[in-house]
Amino acid sequence: MYERRAAHDRRWLDEPRVQAALSPTDRSALENLCARLPELLPHKTACLTHGDLWAQNVLSTADGQPALIDPAVSYMWAEVDLAHLWTTGPPPEARVFFDRYAELTDLDRDWRERMPILQLRQHLAVIAQSDDDWGAADTVRTTLAPFRRITRT
């Protein structure tokens, strides 16, 4: 699982916009983070997920019932779907969803701390595909900061 997760994150590194937005130090920090994924992310079983879940995929029917659209299903770690949904700035009421999800699954209490790492792929994709990255490059640099190696001369 970690190898696939790392491959997803590194997949964007050769894209011209990512090359322009991230310094060699940033890209090296991403490599360092990817190498540490087995210690940073708990082992979880893959499952069928939406694959690209974000707040705009959750709508309501005419009678107010929740509805989920745009199923880009994939077989991966469920927490990645939560990371996608969490990235889009959920409203305060959404906390009910996340709390209930945690209650019904084996989601541990540290899941929110892992979100920045799990959101990297999304942010890198935004940088690679958009002229305006909406702050994604700054978010990536912030997430990567602990993984920069300090070299002493």
C-alpha positions, 0 to 999 in steps of 0.5 A: 500500500505504501509503495502505491501511495508514494508512487501517487505522490511522486507521480506529479514531480515531473510535471512542468508546473510542479517543477516550477512551483517546488524547489529541488529541496521541496522535491527532495523532502517529498522523497524523504516523506515517501520513504517514511510512509510505513512509519507515518501511516498505520497499516490499513486494509484497502477497500472500495472507495469513491476515489475522488471524494470532495464536498461538491460530490455531496448534494441533496435530493429535492426532498432534502436527503443526502446524495453522493454523485460522481463515483470515481471508484477505486480500491484504496485506503478509506482514509484517503477519501476522508482526506479528499473530503476534508481538504475542501474546507468542510463546514462546521456541520460536517463534523457530524459526518466525520465523527460518525464515520470514526464511530462506525469504522476503525478510524483512530483518533490521530486521523486528522493529523495524517490528513496533510500527508494524505492530501499531498496527491490532491495538492500536487495534482492541482499545481500540475493542472492549474495556472492558479494553484489556490495556495496548494504549493504553499500547503505542500511546502508546509506539509513537507517542512518536517521532511527537509534534511538539514545539511551541515557544512 
